[in-house]
């Protein structure tokens, strides 16, 4: 199953944001920042990666829902599934 084009753009955006956060964490470590600040940023990176993964999962589920539902139902189901997955992140 392939990630849909619109989901791919969103996932790439999230991953680029996480990439920037990781560079920030490295800079924080190199400059000797407080460990609480570093851990806070690491937690943010972790959430960003989780959300990217869940977006990919939601895209795959959308393809499954597509096979059985009309356009309006499919969009509502996808949005509901994505909200549920994101609540776990």
N, C-alpha and C positions, 0 to 999 in steps of 0.2 A: 504494500500500500504506500502510495506517495503522499508527501505533505502537500496540501493545496497551496497554490501560488499566493493567495492573500494571507494565509497563515504563515508561510515562509517569510514574508516581509516583516511581519510582527515578531516572529521568533528571532530573526536576524537583528532587529532593533533591540530586543531584550538582551541578546547575547553581546552586542556591542556595548550596551550600557554596563553589563557585568564585566566585560573586558576592561572598561575604564575604571570600574570600582576596584578590580584586582590590581591594576597599575597603581591606584591610590593607596591600597593596602601595602603594597611593596614599598612605596615611597614613605609611608608612615613608619614602617619597620626600619627602613634605612635611616630615617631621621630621629629614631628613638622615641616615638610617640608612646603615650600611655597605653598599657595593654587593654584597658577597658575600651578605649577608642578603636583600637585595632579589631578587637572581637566584635564590636558593634558593626563595623564595616564588613567584616567577614560574614556576619549574619545576614546583612543586606545582600551580599553577593550570592549567598546560598539561596535566599528567597528568589532572587532574579533568575537563577538557574532552574529552580523548581518551577517557576512560572513558565519559563520557556519550554520545559519538558511537558508540562500540563497542556500548553497550547498545542504542542505536537500531538499529544494524545487526543485532545478534543478534535483536532482536524481528522484524525483517523476514525474517530467515532462518527464524525459527521458523514464520512463516506458510507459507513454502515447504515446510518439513519436515512441517507439519501436513497438507498435502495428500496426503502419501504414507506417513505412519507412524501407528502407534497411539499412545495417550497415553504409555505408559511409554517407548517408543523416542523419541518426540518430546521429552520432558523430558530424557532422557539426552543426546540430540544437541544440544539447546539449551545445556545446561550445558557440554558439551565445547566447543562453538563459542565460547561466551562466555569460557571460560578461555583459549582460544587467542587470541582477539582481545585480551583484557586483558593477555596476556603480551607483546604487541607494543607496548602503551602505555608 
